[in-house]
Amino acid sequence: MTPVRTTTEVFAASGLTQAEVERLRLVLEDWQLLADLGFCDLVMWVCLDEGWVAVAHARPMTGPMAFVDDMIGRHAFDDLREVIDAAADAGQCIDADGLEGTTKVAAVPVRLGGRTVGVVTRHQPGGRDRSTSPLERTYGELTDMLSEMLVRGEWPSASAPTGQRRGAPRVADGVIQLDERGEVLFASPNAVSAMRRLGHDGQILGAVLAQAIGGLPRLDGPLDEGLAIVVMGRAAWRAEVTAGGQAATLRALPLTRGGARQGAIVLIRDISDLRHRDEEVLSKDQTIREIHHRVKNNLQTVAALLRMQGRRVEDGEGRQALREAERRVGVIAMVYETLSTGFSEEADFDEIAVRGLRGIIEVARTQGSLDSRVEGSFGWMGPNEATSVALILSELIQNAVEHGVPDGGAILVRAERTAADGEDILRVSITDDGAGLPAGFRPSRAGLGTRIVTSMVQDLRGTIRWEDNPQGGTTVRFSARLRQRS
């Protein structure tokens, strides 16, 4: 059985130029509007050596579909191929009836530079007559007008917003048809409801939409700059309006013939619930950032108290212990400071690693200069993982400075993160060019810092080892298993 080719594979085999493929892709970005208005499946065909092959398939969200199976990669059957050939050769829409389970088929050529580069077929499911109601008759007329605009290259426009963006109005949300003066010729029930929720209590049919929107009571804030041209249907654009706590987004699509405007389609969608959810999410994000900010402030306060206490301790070991505790608290505060300045619940650890290394080098007590750098990438981490990795890194860098290169030298931090078995593996090495490990070094008998590092690496289900470098100095390598970023 011959494998079904994908959209990209069909385009690649078509021999079309880049500009021709881009024209077809532009149609695909907005052709859902045509499917929904026409209550029909849409199939885009391109011509290959073996005949017409389907490159894309869209189903209506406003009614039943004509094809259960996806058509992408399939060849046009004989009767349909004749209709497609006729439309491609004539450069105009061709209608046909009774083709393979559909009541009506229309073939719409897509042209560029006077040449047909593809054909879109509209398929209505069997047993459906779109002229049974005023809504369906109007939608049918709009479908035919858009199809003719598609043939002439007047729709879709590369500069116009498509219906793919979040919150974009769709046919099912509400359709308003305007004449060339901006007067409402038709409004679907959902469009009337959306206008009512905004506060319009008059008759919508026969009204000038710009006046109806401009006369809304309790308009909130300044009007969207693009609203005027949208409600008059003068340009393919989107705008929003808010009144009485309710919000709606409108999208205009001018209907043209030979460049002359003959009216417009305006899609309208009530986005009040969507706006409220966005505000809730924003409020949640702000709350999380505020929590991170307060944690950071509290940790910095603790670090300051440890610093004050250390100044009052005369014993060298006690003062050193307080200084180490202050540094560790400061590392955790740095993680939460990074979290408090972003919109994500995760932190970019590359920034933390560079800042941490720079901070330790700046306060290090060495006889000579220190050269330090970070290579590779740690990636993004959640608060708990970032805190553990930051403490591990801080301890190992501090040890390298104090015991590896106390008289000056170089420190290199390398990081590599790879995906494996549903999680990420982080591998880090800290290398110095100092004197190497002391004789008889054993991590289990080392100081508090080394024991903290070993414990945290185990919590991250990783491994750690210390080794002398053949050319001199020490390298510490540790790994950690991290949650993959969603």
C-alpha positions as CSV (number, residue, x, y, z in Angstrom):
1,M,0.0,0.0,0.0
2,T,1.4,3.4,-1.0
3,P,1.9,5.6,2.0
4,V,-0.2,8.8,2.2
5,R,1.8,11.9,1.5
6,T,1.7,14.9,3.9
7,T,0.9,18.5,2.9
8,T,4.6,19.4,2.8
9,E,5.5,16.4,0.7
10,V,2.7,17.1,-1.8
11,F,3.9,20.8,-2.1
12,A,7.5,19.6,-2.5
13,A,6.5,17.3,-5.4
14,S,4.2,19.9,-7.1
15,G,6.9,21.9,-8.9
16,L,5.3,25.1,-7.8
17,T,7.4,28.1,-7.2
18,Q,7.9,29.5,-3.7
19,A,5.6,32.4,-4.4
20,E,2.9,30.0,-5.7
21,V,3.2,27.8,-2.6
22,E,3.0,30.8,-0.3
23,R,-0.2,31.9,-2.1
24,L,-1.8,28.5,-1.5
25,R,-0.6,28.6,2.2
26,L,-2.2,32.0,2.6
27,V,-5.5,30.6,1.4
28,L,-5.2,27.7,3.9
29,E,-4.7,30.2,6.8
30,D,-8.2,31.6,6.3
31,W,-10.2,29.1,4.4
32,Q,-12.1,27.9,7.5
33,L,-14.3,31.0,7.1
34,L,-15.3,29.7,3.6
35,A,-16.0,26.2,5.0
36,D,-18.2,27.6,7.8
37,L,-20.2,30.0,5.7
38,G,-20.8,27.3,3.1
39,F,-21.5,24.4,5.5
40,C,-19.1,22.4,3.4
41,D,-15.9,20.5,3.4
42,L,-13.0,22.1,1.5
43,V,-10.3,20.3,-0.3
44,M,-7.3,21.9,-1.9
45,W,-5.8,20.2,-4.9
46,V,-2.5,20.6,-6.7
47,C,-1.4,19.0,-9.9
48,L,1.3,16.4,-9.9
49,D,2.6,14.2,-12.6
50,E,0.0,11.5,-11.7
51,G,-2.9,14.0,-11.6
52,W,-4.6,16.1,-9.0
53,V,-3.6,15.3,-5.4
54,A,-5.3,16.7,-2.2
55,V,-2.9,18.9,-0.2
56,A,-5.3,20.1,2.5
57,H,-8.7,19.4,3.9
58,A,-11.0,21.5,6.1
59,R,-14.4,20.6,7.6
60,P,-17.1,23.0,8.7
61,M,-17.7,23.8,12.3
62,T,-21.3,24.9,11.5
63,G,-22.7,21.7,10.2
64,P,-22.2,18.1,9.2
65,M,-19.1,17.0,7.2
66,A,-19.1,15.6,3.7
67,F,-16.0,13.3,4.2
68,V,-15.3,11.2,7.3
69,D,-11.8,10.2,6.1
70,D,-9.2,12.9,5.6
71,M,-8.5,13.6,2.0
72,I,-4.9,14.8,2.2
73,G,-2.6,12.8,-0.1
74,R,-5.5,11.2,-2.1
75,H,-6.1,11.5,-5.8
76,A,-9.2,13.0,-7.3
77,F,-11.7,10.4,-8.5
78,D,-12.7,10.6,-12.2
79,D,-15.9,12.7,-12.0
80,L,-14.3,15.2,-9.6
81,R,-11.1,15.4,-11.7
82,E,-13.2,16.5,-14.7
83,V,-14.7,19.4,-12.7
84,I,-11.2,20.4,-11.3
85,D,-9.7,20.4,-14.8
86,A,-12.6,22.5,-16.1
87,A,-12.2,25.1,-13.3
88,A,-8.4,25.1,-13.7
89,D,-8.6,25.6,-17.5
90,A,-11.4,28.2,-17.4
91,G,-10.0,30.2,-14.5
92,Q,-13.4,30.5,-13.0
93,C,-15.7,28.7,-10.5
94,I,-17.4,25.5,-11.9
95,D,-20.4,23.9,-10.2
96,A,-21.4,20.2,-10.4
97,D,-24.1,18.1,-8.8
98,G,-24.3,14.6,-7.5
99,L,-20.6,13.6,-7.2
100,E,-19.9,10.6,-4.9
101,G,-22.3,11.2,-2.0
102,T,-22.4,15.0,-2.1
103,T,-25.4,17.1,-3.2
104,K,-23.3,19.8,-4.7
105,V,-19.6,20.4,-5.6
106,A,-18.0,23.7,-6.6
107,A,-14.4,24.0,-7.9
108,V,-12.7,27.3,-7.2
109,P,-9.3,27.9,-9.0
110,V,-6.6,29.6,-7.0
111,R,-4.6,31.8,-9.5
112,L,-1.4,33.8,-9.4
113,G,0.0,35.8,-12.3
114,G,-2.7,34.6,-14.6
115,R,-1.9,30.9,-13.9
116,T,-4.0,28.4,-11.9
117,V,-1.7,27.1,-9.1
118,G,-4.3,25.0,-7.3
119,V,-8.0,24.3,-7.0
120,V,-10.3,24.4,-3.9
121,T,-13.4,22.2,-4.1
122,R,-16.4,22.8,-1.9
123,H,-18.4,19.7,-1.0
124,Q,-21.8,19.9,0.6
125,P,-22.9,16.7,2.4
126,G,-25.7,14.6,0.9
127,G,-29.3,15.5,1.8
128,R,-28.6,19.2,2.6
129,D,-30.2,22.2,0.9
130,R,-28.6,25.4,2.1
131,S,-31.5,27.6,0.8
132,T,-34.0,26.4,3.5
133,S,-33.6,29.5,5.7
134,P,-32.7,33.1,5.4
135,L,-29.5,32.5,7.3
136,E,-28.4,29.7,5.0
137,R,-29.4,31.6,1.9
138,T,-27.3,34.6,3.1
139,Y,-24.4,32.4,4.0
140,G,-24.6,30.8,0.6
141,E,-24.5,34.2,-1.1
142,L,-21.5,35.2,1.0
143,T,-19.8,31.9,0.2
144,D,-20.2,32.5,-3.6
145,M,-18.9,36.1,-3.2
146,L,-15.8,34.9,-1.3
147,S,-15.2,32.2,-3.9
148,E,-15.2,34.7,-6.7
149,M,-12.9,37.0,-4.7
150,L,-10.6,34.0,-4.3
151,V,-10.5,33.4,-8.0
152,R,-9.7,37.1,-8.7
153,G,-6.9,37.1,-6.0
154,E,-8.8,39.7,-3.9
155,W,-9.1,37.3,-0.9
156,P,-7.3,36.5,1.3
157,S,-4.9,39.4,1.6
158,A,-1.4,38.9,3.0
159,S,-1.8,42.0,5.1
160,A,-5.1,40.9,6.7
161,P,-5.4,39.2,10.1
162,T,-6.6,35.6,9.8
163,G,-9.0,33.6,11.9
164,Q,-6.2,31.5,13.4
165,R,-5.3,33.9,16.3
166,R,-6.5,33.3,19.8
167,G,-9.9,34.9,20.4
168,A,-10.5,35.5,16.7
169,P,-14.2,35.6,15.9
170,R,-15.6,32.8,13.8
171,V,-18.8,32.3,11.7
172,A,-20.4,30.4,14.6
173,D,-19.9,33.3,16.9
174,G,-21.8,35.9,14.8
175,V,-22.0,37.2,11.3
176,I,-23.0,40.7,10.2
177,Q,-23.3,41.7,6.5
178,L,-22.9,45.3,5.6
179,D,-23.6,47.2,2.4
180,E,-21.0,49.7,1.0
181,R,-22.4,52.4,3.3
182,G,-21.9,50.4,6.4
183,E,-25.6,49.6,6.9
184,V,-26.5,46.2,8.3
185,L,-28.2,44.0,5.7
186,F,-28.1,40.8,7.8
187,A,-27.2,39.8,11.3
188,S,-27.1,36.2,12.5
189,P,-28.9,35.4,15.9
190,N,-25.5,35.1,17.6
191,A,-24.4,38.5,16.3
192,V,-27.6,40.1,17.6
193,S,-27.0,38.5,21.0
194,A,-23.4,39.8,21.1
195,M,-24.7,43.3,20.3
196,R,-27.4,43.0,23.0
197,R,-24.7,42.0,25.6
198,L,-22.7,45.1,24.7
199,G,-25.8,47.2,25.5
200,H,-27.4,47.8,22.1
201,D,-31.2,47.7,22.6
202,G,-32.4,49.0,19.2
203,Q,-33.0,47.3,15.8
204,I,-29.8,46.1,14.3
205,L,-31.1,45.4,10.8
206,G,-31.0,48.6,8.8
207,A,-28.8,50.4,11.3
208,V,-25.4,51.8,10.5
209,L,-23.1,49.5,12.5
210,A,-20.6,52.3,13.2
211,Q,-23.4,54.4,14.8
212,A,-24.7,51.4,16.7
213,I,-21.3,50.7,18.2
214,G,-20.5,54.3,18.8
215,G,-23.8,54.8,20.5
216,L,-23.4,52.0,23.0
217,P,-24.1,53.1,26.6
218,R,-21.3,52.7,29.1
219,L,-18.4,52.4,26.6
220,D,-15.3,51.6,28.7
221,G,-12.2,53.5,28.1
222,P,-10.9,54.9,24.8
223,L,-12.1,53.2,21.6
224,D,-9.7,50.9,19.7
225,E,-8.0,52.9,17.0
226,G,-9.0,50.4,14.3
227,L,-12.6,50.2,15.4
228,A,-13.9,52.8,12.9
229,I,-12.6,51.1,9.8
230,V,-13.7,47.7,11.1
231,V,-17.3,48.6,11.8
232,M,-17.5,50.4,8.4
233,G,-16.0,47.3,6.7
234,R,-13.4,49.5,4.9
235,A,-10.4,47.3,5.6
236,A,-9.6,43.7,6.6
237,W,-8.8,44.2,10.2
238,R,-9.7,43.4,13.8
239,A,-10.7,45.5,16.7
240,E,-12.2,45.2,20.2
241,V,-14.9,47.1,22.0
242,T,-15.8,47.1,25.7
243,A,-19.0,48.4,27.2
244,G,-20.6,47.9,30.6
245,G,-18.0,45.3,31.5
246,Q,-18.7,43.2,28.4
247,A,-16.2,42.8,25.6
248,A,-16.4,41.8,22.0
249,T,-13.9,41.4,19.2
250,L,-14.8,42.2,15.6
251,R,-13.2,41.3,12.4
252,A,-14.0,42.9,9.1
253,L,-13.6,41.4,5.6
254,P,-14.5,43.8,2.8
255,L,-16.4,42.3,-0.2
256,T,-14.9,43.6,-3.4
257,R,-15.2,43.2,-7.2
258,G,-12.4,44.5,-9.3
259,G,-11.1,46.6,-6.4
260,A,-14.5,48.3,-5.8
261,R,-16.0,47.7,-2.3
262,Q,-19.5,46.1,-2.4
263,G,-20.0,45.8,1.3
264,A,-18.4,43.7,4.0
265,I,-18.6,40.7,6.3
266,V,-18.1,41.5,10.0
267,L,-17.6,38.6,12.4
268,I,-18.3,39.4,16.0
269,R,-17.5,37.4,19.1
270,D,-18.4,37.9,22.7
271,I,-15.0,37.5,24.6
272,S,-16.2,38.6,28.0
273,D,-15.5,35.2,29.6
274,L,-12.2,35.0,27.8
275,R,-11.2,38.4,29.0
276,H,-12.2,37.5,32.6
277,R,-10.1,34.3,32.4
278,D,-7.1,36.3,31.1
279,E,-7.5,38.7,34.0
280,E,-7.6,35.8,36.4
281,V,-4.5,34.2,34.9
282,L,-2.7,37.6,35.0
283,S,-3.8,38.1,38.6
284,K,-2.4,34.6,39.4
285,D,0.9,35.4,37.7
286,Q,1.2,38.6,39.6
287,T,0.4,36.8,42.8
288,I,3.1,34.2,42.2
289,R,5.6,36.8,41.3
290,E,4.7,38.8,44.4
291,I,5.2,35.6,46.5
292,H,8.6,35.0,44.9
293,H,9.5,38.7,45.6
294,R,8.5,38.4,49.2
295,V,10.4,35.2,49.7
296,K,13.5,36.8,48.1
297,N,13.1,39.8,50.5
298,N,12.8,37.6,53.5
299,L,15.8,35.6,52.5
300,Q,17.8,38.7,52.0
301,T,16.8,39.8,55.5
302,V,18.0,36.5,56.9
303,A,21.3,36.9,55.1
304,A,21.7,40.4,56.5
305,L,21.0,39.2,60.0
306,L,23.6,36.5,59.6
307,R,26.1,39.1,58.3
308,M,25.5,41.3,61.4
309,Q,25.8,38.4,63.7
310,G,29.1,37.3,62.0
311,R,30.6,40.8,62.7
312,R,30.0,40.2,66.4
313,V,31.6,36.8,66.6
314,E,35.3,36.9,67.5
315,D,36.0,33.2,67.0
316,G,37.4,32.5,63.5
317,E,35.5,29.3,62.9
318,G,32.2,30.7,64.1
319,R,32.5,33.7,61.9
320,Q,33.4,31.6,58.9
321,A,30.4,29.3,59.6
322,L,28.0,32.4,59.6
323,R,29.6,33.7,56.5
324,E,29.0,30.4,54.7
325,A,25.4,30.3,55.9
326,E,24.9,33.9,54.7
327,R,26.3,32.9,51.2
328,R,23.9,29.9,51.0
329,V,20.9,31.9,51.9
330,G,22.0,34.5,49.4
331,V,22.1,31.9,46.7
332,I,18.5,30.8,47.4
333,A,17.4,34.5,47.4
334,M,19.0,34.9,44.0
335,V,16.9,32.1,42.6
336,Y,13.7,33.7,43.8
337,E,14.8,37.1,42.6
338,T,15.0,35.7,39.1
339,L,11.6,34.1,39.5
340,S,10.0,37.4,40.7
341,T,11.1,39.3,37.6
342,G,9.6,37.0,34.9
343,F,6.2,35.8,33.8
344,S,7.0,32.1,34.1
345,E,6.9,29.9,37.1
346,E,10.3,28.7,36.0
347,A,13.7,30.4,36.0
348,D,16.3,30.7,33.3
349,F,19.2,29.0,35.2
350,D,21.8,30.3,32.7
351,E,21.3,33.7,34.2
352,I,21.5,32.4,37.7
353,A,24.7,30.4,37.0
354,V,26.5,33.5,35.5
355,R,25.4,35.8,38.3
356,G,26.4,33.2,41.0
357,L,29.8,32.6,39.5
358,R,30.4,36.3,39.1
359,G,29.3,37.0,42.7
360,I,31.6,34.4,44.2
361,I,34.6,35.6,42.2
362,E,34.0,39.2,43.2
363,V,34.2,38.4,46.9
364,A,36.9,35.7,46.7
365,R,40.0,36.3,48.7
366,T,42.8,35.3,46.4
367,Q,46.4,36.5,45.8
368,G,46.0,36.7,42.1
369,S,43.4,37.3,39.4
370,L,40.7,34.7,38.6
371,D,39.5,33.9,35.1
372,S,36.0,32.4,35.0
373,R,33.4,31.5,32.4
374,V,30.3,29.4,31.8
375,E,29.8,27.3,28.7
376,G,26.7,25.4,27.5
377,S,23.2,25.8,28.8
378,F,21.4,24.8,32.0
379,G,18.0,25.6,30.6
380,W,14.8,26.4,32.6
381,M,14.0,25.0,36.0
382,G,11.3,25.2,38.6
383,P,12.0,26.8,42.0
384,N,12.9,23.6,43.9
385,E,15.2,22.3,41.2
386,A,16.8,25.7,40.6
387,T,17.5,26.1,44.4
388,S,19.2,22.7,44.6
389,V,21.3,23.1,41.5
390,A,22.2,26.7,42.6
391,L,23.4,25.5,46.0
392,I,25.4,22.6,44.5
393,L,27.0,24.9,42.0
394,S,27.8,27.6,44.6
395,E,29.4,25.1,47.0
396,L,31.6,23.6,44.2
397,I,32.7,26.9,42.9
398,Q,33.4,28.2,46.4
399,N,35.6,25.1,47.0
400,A,37.4,25.6,43.7
401,V,38.2,29.2,44.6
402,E,39.3,28.5,48.2
403,H,41.1,25.3,47.8
404,G,41.9,24.9,44.1
405,V,43.1,28.4,43.0
406,P,43.7,30.5,46.1
407,D,46.6,32.2,44.4
408,G,44.6,32.9,41.2
409,G,43.9,30.8,38.1
410,A,41.0,29.8,35.9
411,I,37.6,28.2,36.6
412,L,35.4,26.8,33.9
413,V,31.8,25.7,34.3
414,R,30.3,23.6,31.6
415,A,26.6,22.5,31.3
416,E,24.8,20.2,29.0
417,R,21.1,19.3,29.1
418,T,19.6,16.4,27.1
419,A,16.1,14.8,27.1
420,A,15.8,11.1,28.0
421,D,12.8,8.9,29.0
422,G,10.4,11.7,29.7
423,E,12.8,13.8,31.7
424,D,15.9,15.9,31.2
425,I,19.4,14.9,32.2
426,L,21.7,17.8,33.3
427,R,25.4,17.2,33.3
428,V,27.7,19.9,34.8
429,S,31.4,20.0,35.3
430,I,33.5,22.6,37.3
431,T,37.1,22.6,36.3
432,D,40.0,24.6,37.9
433,D,43.7,24.7,37.0
434,G,44.9,24.6,40.6
435,A,46.9,22.2,42.7
436,G,44.4,19.3,42.5
437,L,42.7,17.2,45.1
438,P,44.5,16.8,48.5
439,A,46.0,13.5,49.3
440,G,43.5,11.0,50.7
441,F,40.5,13.1,49.7
442,R,37.2,11.3,50.4
443,P,33.9,13.1,50.0
444,S,32.3,11.2,52.8
445,R,34.9,12.7,55.2
446,A,34.9,16.2,53.8
447,G,33.4,19.3,55.2
448,L,29.8,20.5,55.5
449,G,29.7,22.0,52.0
450,T,30.7,18.7,50.4
451,R,28.1,16.8,52.4
452,I,25.4,19.3,51.4
453,V,26.4,18.8,47.7
454,T,26.4,15.0,47.9
455,S,22.9,15.0,49.6
456,M,21.4,17.4,47.1
457,V,22.7,15.5,44.1
458,Q,21.2,12.3,45.6
459,D,17.9,14.2,46.0
460,L,18.0,15.0,42.3
461,R,18.7,11.3,41.5
462,G,22.1,12.2,40.1
463,T,25.7,11.3,40.6
464,I,28.9,13.2,41.5
465,R,32.6,12.5,41.4
466,W,35.8,14.4,42.0
467,E,38.9,13.7,39.8
468,D,42.4,15.1,39.2
469,N,43.1,16.5,35.7
470,P,46.1,15.0,33.9
471,Q,47.3,18.5,33.1
472,G,46.8,19.7,36.6
473,G,43.8,21.0,38.6
474,T,40.5,19.4,39.6
475,T,37.3,18.6,37.8
476,V,34.0,17.9,39.6
477,R,31.3,16.3,37.5
478,F,27.7,16.0,38.7
479,S,24.4,15.0,37.0
480,A,20.8,15.6,37.9
481,R,17.4,14.4,36.6
482,L,15.1,17.3,36.0
483,R,11.5,17.6,35.0
484,Q,11.0,18.3,31.3
485,R,9.6,21.8,30.5
486,S,6.1,21.6,29.2
